[in-house]
Amino acid sequence: MFTTKQLVAVLLSLLVVGSLAGVAAAQQGPAAGGAVVVDEGEIFDGDLDAVGGTVVIAGTVTGDVSATAGTVLLTETGTVDGNLDAVAGSATLEGTVGGDVSLAGGAVFVRDTADIGGSLDAAGGTVRLDGAVAGTVRVGADELAVGPTARVGGSLEYDAATATVDSAAVVDGGVRQVDDLVVATPVVAGTPFQFGQFEGPVIPGWVVSGYWLLANFVLGAIIVLVAPDFARRVTGLGTKKAVRSGGVGLLAIVAIPIVLLLLLLTIVGIPLSLAGGVGFLLALWVAGIYGALVLGTWLLSLADYDNRWAALFAGLFVLAVLDFVPLGGVLEFVVLLVGLGAFALALRGESGDDGDESVSAPDEGPQEGSPMA
């Protein structure tokens, strides 16, 4: 099944794809640009490898199509004589495909005007089928919806968290739910995009956790050494204003990806979306380190002990152990929110002592004119 982590990988790859600037009309061989378009009435002779922010096929492609983009659209007038493989944030089929179709993306739509001559393999967050498929259909998704106009010549197999099949839909080979369903691999830009089940070397979880513990400690040490005062301010905010920091972190982790995705929908905003996406990922990593430092500082304070290096290691070690604990991911997420929020508040100039009446200015001695002068 198309997992959440794999879906995130798709979206991140689309941020990179979307950074390509300019507008390129379809041409013989690979085509790349902010938008790749085969206009209505145009005939593209041969195979088309398209990479861009948007790929639109309104004309005819006599060969196969391989597309990687933020949005892939085969319009009602569009025709692909061969196979269609696509990885996209959103993939919509309204036209005709003579061969097989393999789609992977955040949302996949096969409209009622679509006509697929071969089989359909689709994986994504949301998959909706309303068109005609001559062969078999295999779907791995969080949500599958089969509309009343759907016509499937073969069987329909799916692995989805929620699935609805309209009673008016026609599936000649029957419908069945399959756990751990394997769907075909789209070949995009000449490279297979892997999803579904696959075999490979198995690395023990403790090895991965140990590696990240070491890598995070090295990054944390650099952070503390380069900006010790800032690190103390973040730690103070995280320990003294944990609730406020967590709230700010939650707001940031929800709002920023939405803004980045909205930017991705515009040609002008695509480079900004790329830069913002990379920056946000780095910020999350750094925030996770700060969250571990906050956690470690709080734990050591219970024993009335204060040492930033011990706090950093203790926090990172606890987070590594949480990987093997039920609901440990929830606790890790909370620590990340607190670290992210404290990081954001510190950037705004706040500190853990702001608003604390117990913190007073240092004694400057008797003032002139006072009784003690």
C-alpha positions in Angstrom: 0.0 0.0 0.0 1.1 3.6 -0.6 2.2 4.6 2.9 2.3 8.1 4.4 6.1 8.2 4.3 6.1 7.3 0.6 3.5 9.9 -0.1 5.7 12.5 1.7 8.6 11.4 -0.5 6.4 12.0 -3.6 5.5 15.5 -2.5 9.1 16.4 -1.6 10.2 15.2 -5.0 7.6 17.4 -6.6 9.0 20.4 -4.8 12.3 19.7 -6.5 10.6 19.1 -9.9 8.6 22.3 -9.4 11.8 24.4 -9.2 12.3 24.1 -12.9 11.6 27.5 -14.4 10.1 28.6 -17.6 7.4 27.2 -20.0 8.3 24.5 -22.5 6.0 23.2 -25.2 6.2 19.5 -25.8 8.9 18.5 -28.2 10.6 15.3 -29.4 12.5 13.6 -26.5 12.4 14.7 -22.9 10.6 17.9 -22.1 11.1 19.9 -18.9 9.9 23.3 -17.7 7.4 25.1 -15.5 4.7 23.7 -17.8 4.8 21.0 -20.5 1.9 21.1 -22.8 0.7 19.2 -25.8 -2.0 21.5 -27.2 -5.3 20.4 -28.6 -4.9 19.3 -32.2 -1.2 18.8 -31.8 0.4 15.4 -32.5 3.5 14.4 -30.6 5.1 11.5 -32.5 6.9 9.0 -30.2 7.4 8.7 -26.5 7.1 11.7 -24.3 9.2 12.1 -21.0 7.8 15.2 -19.3 9.0 16.9 -16.1 7.5 20.1 -14.9 5.4 22.0 -12.5 2.4 21.1 -14.7 2.0 18.6 -17.5 -1.1 18.9 -19.7 -1.9 16.6 -22.7 -4.8 18.0 -24.7 -3.5 16.6 -28.0 -2.3 13.2 -29.2 0.9 11.3 -28.1 1.6 8.4 -30.4 3.9 6.6 -28.0 4.2 6.2 -24.2 4.0 9.1 -21.7 6.2 9.3 -18.6 5.4 12.4 -16.4 6.6 13.8 -13.1 4.9 17.0 -12.0 2.9 18.9 -9.4 -0.1 18.5 -11.7 -0.7 16.0 -14.5 -3.8 16.4 -16.7 -5.0 14.3 -19.7 -7.9 16.4 -20.9 -11.0 15.1 -22.6 -9.5 15.8 -26.0 -6.2 14.2 -25.1 -5.1 10.8 -26.4 -2.1 8.6 -25.4 -1.7 5.7 -27.8 0.7 3.8 -25.6 1.1 3.5 -21.8 0.9 6.4 -19.3 3.1 6.5 -16.2 2.9 9.5 -13.8 3.9 10.7 -10.4 2.2 13.9 -9.4 0.7 15.8 -6.5 -2.6 15.6 -8.5 -3.2 13.4 -11.5 -6.4 13.6 -13.5 -7.5 11.5 -16.5 -10.3 12.7 -18.7 -9.2 11.4 -22.1 -8.1 8.1 -23.8 -5.2 5.9 -23.1 -4.6 2.9 -25.4 -2.3 1.0 -23.1 -1.8 0.5 -19.3 -1.8 3.3 -16.8 0.3 3.6 -13.6 -0.3 6.6 -11.4 1.1 7.7 -8.0 0.2 10.9 -6.2 -1.6 12.8 -3.5 -4.9 12.7 -5.5 -5.8 10.5 -8.5 -8.9 11.1 -10.5 -10.2 9.0 -13.5 -13.2 11.0 -14.7 -16.3 9.5 -16.4 -15.0 10.5 -19.8 -11.8 8.6 -19.4 -11.2 5.4 -21.4 -8.2 3.2 -20.6 -7.5 0.3 -23.0 -5.3 -1.7 -20.6 -5.0 -2.0 -16.9 -4.9 0.7 -14.2 -2.6 0.7 -11.2 -3.1 3.7 -8.9 -1.6 4.7 -5.5 -2.3 7.9 -3.5 -4.0 9.6 -0.7 -7.3 9.8 -2.6 -8.2 7.7 -5.7 -11.6 8.1 -7.5 -12.6 6.0 -10.5 -15.5 7.1 -12.7 -14.3 6.1 -16.1 -13.8 2.9 -18.2 -10.9 0.5 -17.8 -10.8 -2.5 -20.1 -8.4 -4.5 -17.9 -7.8 -5.0 -14.2 -7.7 -2.2 -11.6 -5.4 -2.3 -8.6 -5.5 0.6 -6.1 -3.5 1.3 -2.9 -4.9 4.4 -1.2 -6.1 6.0 2.0 -9.5 6.6 0.4 -10.9 4.9 -2.6 -14.2 5.9 -4.3 -15.7 4.1 -7.3 -18.5 6.1 -8.9 -21.7 4.9 -10.7 -20.3 5.5 -14.2 -17.2 3.3 -13.6 -16.8 0.3 -16.0 -14.1 -2.3 -15.3 -13.5 -5.2 -17.7 -11.4 -7.2 -15.3 -11.2 -7.4 -11.5 -10.9 -4.5 -9.0 -8.4 -5.2 -6.2 -7.8 -2.6 -3.5 -6.0 -1.9 -0.2 -7.5 1.2 1.3 -8.4 2.6 4.7 -11.8 3.5 3.4 -13.5 2.3 0.2 -16.9 2.9 -1.4 -18.1 1.2 -4.6 -21.3 2.5 -6.0 -23.9 -0.2 -6.7 -24.3 1.1 -10.3 -20.6 0.5 -11.1 -19.8 -2.4 -13.3 -16.9 -4.6 -12.4 -16.9 -7.8 -14.6 -14.2 -9.6 -12.6 -15.5 -8.7 -9.1 -14.3 -6.5 -6.3 -12.1 -7.7 -3.5 -10.0 -6.2 -0.7 -6.3 -7.4 -0.6 -4.0 -6.7 2.3 -0.5 -5.4 1.4 -1.5 -5.1 -2.3 1.3 -4.8 -4.8 0.6 -2.3 -7.6 2.7 -1.6 -10.7 5.7 0.7 -10.6 5.4 3.9 -12.6 8.5 4.6 -14.7 9.0 8.4 -14.6 11.7 10.2 -16.5 13.3 6.8 -17.3 13.6 5.8 -13.6 11.2 3.4 -11.8 9.4 5.1 -9.0 9.2 2.5 -6.2 6.2 2.0 -4.1 4.2 -1.0 -2.8 6.0 -4.1 -1.5 9.6 -4.7 -2.3 12.5 -6.7 -1.0 15.8 -5.3 0.1 18.4 -5.5 2.9 16.9 -5.4 6.4 18.7 -3.0 8.7 17.9 -3.6 12.5 16.0 -0.8 14.0 18.6 -0.3 16.8 21.3 0.4 14.2 19.2 3.1 12.6 18.3 4.6 15.9 22.0 4.5 17.0 23.1 6.2 13.8 20.6 9.0 14.2 21.5 9.4 17.9 25.1 10.0 16.9 24.2 12.3 14.0 21.8 14.4 16.1 24.3 14.7 18.9 27.0 16.0 16.5 24.5 18.5 15.1 23.3 19.5 18.6 26.9 20.0 19.7 27.5 22.3 16.7 24.3 24.2 17.5 25.2 24.7 21.2 28.8 25.7 20.4 28.0 28.1 17.6 25.1 29.9 19.4 25.2 29.1 23.1 23.1 32.1 24.2 20.4 31.3 21.7 20.4 27.7 22.8 19.9 28.8 26.4 17.0 31.0 25.4 15.3 28.2 23.5 15.8 25.9 26.4 14.4 28.4 28.8 11.3 28.9 26.6 10.8 25.2 26.2 11.0 24.4 29.9 9.3 27.5 31.4 6.7 28.1 28.6 6.2 24.5 27.4 2.5 24.9 26.6 2.9 28.2 24.7 5.9 26.8 22.8 3.9 23.6 21.9 1.0 25.7 20.6 3.2 27.9 18.4 4.9 24.7 17.1 1.6 23.1 16.2 0.5 26.3 14.4 3.8 26.3 12.4 3.7 22.7 11.5 0.2 23.0 10.1 0.3 26.4 8.5 3.7 26.3 6.8 3.1 23.2 4.6 -0.2 24.6 3.5 1.4 27.8 2.4 4.1 25.8 0.5 1.6 23.7 -1.3 -0.4 26.8 -2.3 2.8 28.4 -3.7 3.4 25.1 -5.6 0.2 25.7 -7.6 1.6 28.9 -9.2 4.5 29.1 -11.7 5.9 32.2 -9.9 5.7 30.6 -6.5 7.3 27.3 -7.4 11.0 28.4 -6.7 9.8 29.9 -3.4 8.0 26.7 -2.5 11.2 24.7 -3.2 13.4 27.0 -1.1 10.7 27.1 1.6 10.3 23.4 1.7 14.0 22.7 2.1 14.3 25.4 4.7 11.3 24.0 6.6 12.8 20.5 6.6 16.0 21.8 8.0 14.1 23.9 10.6 12.3 20.7 11.7 15.5 18.9 12.2 17.0 21.7 14.2 13.8 22.0 16.2 14.0 18.3 17.0 17.5 18.9 18.4 16.3 21.8 20.5 13.3 19.7 21.6 15.7 17.0 22.8 17.8 19.6 24.6 14.6 20.9 26.4 13.6 17.4 27.3 17.0 16.5 28.7 17.2 19.8 30.6 13.9 19.1 32.2 14.8 15.6 33.1 18.1 16.6 34.7 16.4 19.4 36.6 14.4 16.7 38.5 17.7 15.6 40.0 18.8 19.2 40.5 21.6 18.8 38.0 22.5 21.2 35.2 24.8 20.3 32.3 24.0 21.2 28.8 26.0 18.3 27.2 24.4 15.7 29.6 21.0 17.3 28.9 21.5 17.1 25.1 22.6 13.4 25.2 19.9 12.5 27.7 17.2 14.1 25.6 18.4 12.4 22.4 18.8 9.1 24.1 15.2 9.2 25.5 13.8 10.0 22.0 15.8 7.1 20.5 14.3 4.7 23.0 10.8 6.0 22.3 11.1 4.5 18.8 10.6 1.1 20.4 7.8 2.1 22.8 4.1 2.0 22.0 2.8 5.5 21.5 6.4 6.7 21.6 5.9 8.5 18.3 3.2 10.7 19.9 5.6 11.7 22.6 8.3 12.4 20.0 5.9 14.6 18.1 5.1 16.6 21.3 8.8 17.1 21.9 9.2 18.3 18.3 6.3 20.8 18.7 7.8 22.2 21.9 11.2 22.5 20.3 9.8 24.1 17.1 7.7 26.6 19.0 10.5 27.5 21.4 12.8 28.0 18.4 10.3 30.3 16.7 9.7 32.3 19.8 13.4 32.7 20.4 13.8 34.0 16.8 11.2 36.6 17.7 13.4 37.7 20.6 11.4 36.2 23.5 13.0 34.4 26.4 11.9 32.1 29.2 12.1 35.0 31.7 9.8 37.4 29.8 6.8 38.2 32.0 8.4 36.5 35.1 8.0 38.8 38.0 10.5 36.8 40.0 13.2 38.0 37.8 14.5 41.4 38.8 17.2 43.6 37.6 20.6 43.1 39.3 21.2 45.2 42.4 23.0 48.4 41.3 23.5 49.7 44.8 22.0 52.8 46.5 20.8 55.5 44.2 21.8 59.1 44.7 19.3 60.9 46.9 18.1 57.8 48.6 18.2 57.4 52.3 21.0 54.8 51.9 23.1 57.1 49.8 
